[in-house]
Amino acid sequence: MKARRRRAVLVAASLVVALVLAGGVLYLGPRALGDRSSGNETAAQATTSLTPTATATPPSTPTPTLAPTSNPGPASAVPTAVPPPAQVQQATVPVLGKQDGSSLKGHTKGVQTLSAVPMGAKTWLVTGGQDGRVRLWDLAGHKSLATMKGHSEEVYAVASMMKGKTPVAVSGGYDGSVRLWNLKTRKGKVLGRHGDAVYAVALTKVKDRYVAVTGDADGYLKFWDLDRRRATGRTIRAHRKPVNWLQATHLGDRAVAVSASEDETLRLWDISKRKQYGKTYKGHTKGVYSVAVSKVAGKTVVASGGKDGKIRIWDPKNGKTLGTMSGHKKIVYSLSFGRMSDRSVLLSGGTDGTVRLWDPETRKALGKPVKAHKSGVYAVGIVPVDKGVAVVSAGKDKLVRLWKAEDAAATGP
């Protein structure tokens, strides 16, 4: 019995000692380790702050064990470097810059029309002038390649394309003739004639055949088979006043031409059937002088410019106006769609001597207008070249000029 009591006393004493030691640990442990909740709050601030100069906020009542210079605790283990704020990239838009290189000189009167054709790594530019000449230029080299004679009076329209492996151009002039040019040999052939001055030319491919469409001062359209080198099908009375511009394109599998007229309207023509396709476009209050067609945001749109100084964007499916743009003080004489800085843009030239760049989606101007020619601008183009695009203009001052495309900070949504 005495042995059991002695053993019980020892066990009880051991339990008392264990309880005392456990109480000491519970009491001293948090103090020895410091205030972890304060350290966690400080760490959260250090890793989420977007301000580069922010530092960890010290606990409101620090204890000696948290002194950063002597015994770093868990809060001090967090890296002190604060990440910089996320950089927001400034949106940019394409704008017209200064003239790119010297002017192309050669025409002795106003340059009325231009068209470009790719030649491998190079791009050739074809121009037609009031001097009755068709000229060929090396765009990158800023030099003349050839002068082609044939028209007896002003050349008002020219369009070019690759016909198989051969670069060709078709021109129309005040003498009523329509001429096909082989740009490699620099030789031309008369395809036929209109009864009045030819103001507009467009080229396209209909199935496996190359076709030209021409429009004249009486409002007639003619169609030409470039393989057979002759007129094909019947002549169409498209408008009651002059056809000022033509643009050919495809809507699905249908080859169409868009005509712009002095009668203030535009019309769409099925080239295969030689019939009007869809409704007449009405909206301009004076003669329509220019047309361009392109896909914008995945949808085909038609742009037109007129004597009323307005540019209108149309839906070719229903002939309705999608929007208008104003800025030119006189006739909007030429239009050209293209891509710059990975976005669709529309270039315009007017008889006020300026060229302007537009966003066809928002219908807003991109940058400021450029005074491109001393007198009127008769033709503009956004021409694909080896390292991007070339912005080209031609005018009454006999010159052809190239313009630099630049990026500027966007000023609005």
Residue pairs with C-beta under 8 A, 6 or more apart in sequence:
31 63
31 65
32 65
33 65
33 73
34 63
34 65
34 66
34 73
34 74
35 59
35 63
35 66
36 74
38 59
38 60
38 75
39 59
39 66
39 73
39 74
39 75
40 74
40 75
41 57
42 56
42 57
42 58
42 59
42 75
42 78
43 56
43 74
43 75
43 78
45 54
45 56
45 57
46 54
46 55
46 56
46 78
46 79
46 80
46 82
47 78
47 83
49 82
50 85
50 86
51 82
51 85
52 82
52 84
52 85
53 82
54 82
55 80
55 82
56 75
56 78
56 80
58 66
59 66
59 75
64 70
64 71
65 71
65 73
66 73
66 75
66 76
68 76
90 409
90 410
91 409
91 410
92 341
92 407
92 408
92 409
92 410
93 341
93 343
93 359
93 366
93 367
93 407
93 408
93 409
93 410
94 340
94 341
94 343
94 345
94 357
94 366
94 367
94 405
94 406
94 407
94 408
95 357
95 366
95 367
95 368
95 405
95 406
95 407
95 408
96 355
96 356
96 357
96 367
96 368
96 369
96 370
96 391
96 403
96 404
96 405
96 406
97 403
97 404
97 405
97 406
98 403
98 404
99 401
99 402
99 403
99 404
100 390
100 391
100 402
100 403
100 404
101 142
101 402
102 142
103 399
103 400
103 401
104 125
104 137
104 142
104 143
104 144
104 399
104 400
104 401
104 402
105 398
105 399
106 135
106 144
106 147
107 127
107 129
107 130
107 131
107 133
107 135
107 398
107 399
107 400
108 129
108 131
108 133
108 398
109 129
109 130
109 131
109 154
109 398
110 129
110 130
110 375
110 376
110 378
110 395
110 396
110 397
110 398
111 127
111 128
111 129
111 130
111 378
111 379
111 394
111 395
111 396
111 398
111 399
111 400
112 128
112 129
112 130
112 154
112 155
112 156
112 157
112 378
112 379
112 394
113 127
113 128
113 155
113 156
113 157
113 158
113 378
113 379
113 394
114 125
114 126
114 127
114 128
114 158
114 379
114 380
114 381
114 392
114 394
114 400
115 125
115 126
115 158
115 159
115 160
115 169
115 381
116 123
116 124
116 125
116 126
116 139
116 160
116 381
116 383
116 384
116 392
117 123
117 124
117 126
117 160
117 161
117 162
117 167
117 169
117 183
118 124
118 162
118 384
119 167
121 386
122 138
122 139
122 140
122 386
123 139
123 140
123 383
123 384
123 385
123 386
123 390
124 136
124 137
124 138
124 139
124 145
124 160
124 167
124 183
125 136
125 137
125 139
125 383
125 392
125 400
126 134
126 135
126 136
126 137
126 158
126 160
126 169
126 181
126 183
127 134
127 135
127 137
127 158
127 379
127 394
127 400
128 134
128 135
128 155
128 156
128 157
128 158
128 171
128 173
129 135
129 154
129 155
129 398
130 154
130 155
131 154
132 149
132 151
132 152
132 153
132 154
132 155
132 173
133 147
133 148
133 149
133 151
133 155
134 147
134 148
134 149
134 150
134 151
134 155
134 158
134 169
134 171
134 179
134 181
134 188
135 144
135 146
135 147
135 148
136 144
136 145
136 146
136 147
136 148
136 183
136 186
137 143
137 144
137 145
137 400
138 144
138 145
139 383
139 385
139 390
139 392
139 402
140 385
140 386
142 402
146 186
148 181
148 186
148 188
150 171
150 177
150 179
150 188
150 190
151 171
151 173
151 174
151 175
151 177
151 179
152 173
152 175
153 173
153 174
153 175
154 173
154 174
155 171
155 172
155 173
155 174
156 172
156 173
156 174
156 197
156 198
156 199
156 200
157 171
157 172
157 173
157 198
157 199
157 200
157 201
157 214
157 246
158 169
158 170
158 171
158 172
158 201
159 169
159 170
159 201
159 202
159 203
159 212
160 167
160 168
160 169
160 170
160 183
160 203
161 167
161 168
161 203
161 210
162 168
163 210
163 226
166 182
166 183
166 184
167 182
167 183
167 184
168 180
168 181
168 182
168 183
168 226
169 180
169 181
169 183
170 178
170 179
170 180
170 181
170 191
170 201
170 203
170 212
170 214
170 224
170 226
171 178
171 179
171 181
171 188
171 201
172 178
172 179
172 194
172 198
172 199
172 200
172 201
172 214
172 216
173 179
173 197
173 198
174 197
174 198
175 197
176 193
176 194
176 195
176 196
176 197
176 198
176 216
177 190
177 192
177 193
177 198
178 190
178 191
178 192
178 193
178 194
178 198
178 201
178 212
178 214
178 222
178 224
179 188
179 189
179 190
179 191
180 188
180 189
180 191
180 212
180 224
180 226
180 229
181 187
181 188
182 188
189 229
191 212
191 224
191 229
191 230
191 231
192 222
192 224
192 230
192 231
194 214
194 216
194 218
194 220
194 222
195 216
195 218
195 220
196 216
196 217
196 218
196 220
197 216
197 217
198 214
198 215
198 216
198 217
199 215
199 216
199 217
199 242
199 243
199 244
199 245
200 214
200 215
200 243
200 244
200 245
200 246
200 259
200 260
201 212
201 213
201 214
201 215
201 246
202 212
202 213
202 214
202 246
202 247
202 248
202 257
203 210
203 211
203 212
203 213
203 226
203 248
204 210
204 211
204 213
204 248
204 249
204 250
204 255
204 257
204 271
205 211
205 255
206 255
206 271
206 272
209 225
209 226
209 227
210 225
210 226
210 227
211 223
211 224
211 225
211 226
211 232
211 255
211 271
212 223
212 224
212 226
213 221
213 222
213 223
213 224
213 246
213 248
213 257
213 269
213 271
214 221
214 222
214 224
214 246
215 221
215 222
215 238
215 242
215 243
215 244
215 245
215 246
215 259
216 222
216 242
216 243
217 242
217 243
218 242
219 237
219 238
219 239
219 240
219 241
219 242
219 243
219 261
219 263
220 235
220 236
220 237
220 238
220 243
221 235
221 236
221 238
221 243
221 246
221 257
221 259
221 269
222 231
222 235
223 231
223 232
223 233
223 271
223 274
224 230
224 231
224 232
225 231
225 232
233 274
234 274
236 269
236 274
238 259
238 261
238 267
238 269
238 276
239 259
239 261
239 262
239 263
239 265
239 267
240 261
240 263
241 261
241 262
241 263
241 287
242 261
242 262
243 259
243 260
243 261
244 260
244 261
244 262
244 287
244 288
244 289
244 290
245 259
245 260
245 288
245 289
245 290
245 291
246 257
246 258
246 259
246 260
246 291
247 257
247 258
247 291
247 292
247 293
247 302
248 255
248 256
248 257
248 258
248 271
249 255
249 256
249 257
249 258
249 293
249 300
250 256
251 300
251 316
254 270
254 272
254 277
255 270
255 271
255 272
256 268
256 269
256 270
256 271
256 277
257 268
257 269
257 271
258 266
258 267
258 268
258 269
258 291
258 293
258 302
258 316
259 266
259 267
259 269
259 291
260 266
260 288
260 289
260 290
260 291
260 304
260 306
261 267
261 287
261 288
262 287
262 288
263 287
264 282
264 284
264 285
264 286
264 287
264 288
264 306
265 280
265 281
265 282
265 284
265 288
266 280
266 281
266 288
266 291
266 302
266 304
266 314
267 276
267 280
267 281
268 276
268 277
268 278
268 281
268 316
268 319
269 275
269 276
269 277
270 276
270 277
278 316
278 317
278 318
278 319
279 318
279 319
280 319
281 302
281 304
281 314
281 319
281 321
282 319
283 312
283 314
283 321
283 324
284 304
284 306
284 307
284 308
284 310
284 312
285 306
285 308
285 310
286 306
286 307
286 308
287 306
287 307
288 304
288 305
288 306
288 307
289 305
289 306
289 307
289 331
289 332
289 333
289 334
290 304
290 305
290 306
290 332
290 333
290 334
290 335
290 348
291 302
291 303
291 304
291 305
291 335
292 302
292 303
292 335
292 336
292 337
292 346
293 300
293 301
293 302
293 303
293 316
293 337
294 300
294 301
294 303
294 337
294 344
294 360
295 301
295 344
296 337
296 344
296 360
296 361
297 344
297 361
299 315
300 316
301 313
301 314
301 315
301 316
301 322
301 360
302 313
302 314
302 315
302 316
303 311
303 312
303 313
303 314
303 335
303 337
303 346
303 360
304 311
304 312
304 314
304 335
305 311
305 312
305 328
305 331
305 332
305 333
305 334
305 335
305 348
305 350
306 312
306 331
306 332
307 331
309 326
309 327
309 328
309 329
309 330
309 331
309 332
309 350
310 324
310 325
310 326
310 332
311 324
311 325
311 326
311 328
311 332
311 335
311 346
311 348
311 358
312 321
312 323
312 324
312 325
313 321
313 322
313 323
313 324
313 325
313 360
313 363
314 320
314 321
314 322
315 322
323 363
324 363
325 358
325 363
325 364
325 365
327 348
327 356
327 365
327 369
328 348
328 350
328 352
328 354
328 356
329 350
329 352
330 350
330 351
330 352
330 376
331 350
331 351
331 376
332 348
332 349
332 350
333 349
333 350
333 351
333 376
333 377
333 378
333 379
334 348
334 349
334 377
334 378
334 379
334 380
335 346
335 347
335 348
335 349
335 380
336 346
336 347
336 380
336 381
336 382
337 344
337 345
337 346
337 347
337 360
337 382
338 344
338 345
338 347
338 382
338 383
338 384
338 389
339 345
339 382
339 389
340 357
340 382
340 388
340 389
340 405
341 405
341 407
343 359
344 359
344 360
344 361
345 357
345 358
345 359
345 360
345 366
345 382
346 357
346 358
346 359
346 360
347 355
347 356
347 357
347 358
347 380
347 381
347 382
347 391
348 355
348 356
348 357
348 358
348 380
349 355
349 356
349 372
349 377
349 378
349 379
349 380
349 393
349 395
350 356
350 376
350 377
351 375
351 376
351 377
351 378
352 376
352 377
353 371
353 372
353 373
353 374
353 375
353 376
353 377
353 395
354 369
354 370
354 371
354 372
354 377
355 369
355 370
355 372
355 377
355 380
355 391
355 393
355 403
356 365
356 369
356 370
357 365
357 366
357 367
358 364
358 365
358 366
359 365
359 366
364 412
367 408
370 403
372 393
372 395
372 401
372 403
373 393
373 394
373 395
373 396
373 397
373 399
373 401
374 395
374 396
374 397
375 395
375 396
375 397
376 395
376 396
377 393
377 394
377 395
377 396
378 394
378 395
378 396
379 393
379 394
379 395
380 391
380 392
380 393
380 394
381 391
381 392
381 393
382 389
382 390
382 391
382 392
383 389
383 390
383 391
383 392
388 405
389 405
390 402
391 402
391 403
391 404
391 405
392 400
392 401
392 402
392 403
393 400
393 401
393 403
394 400
394 401
395 401
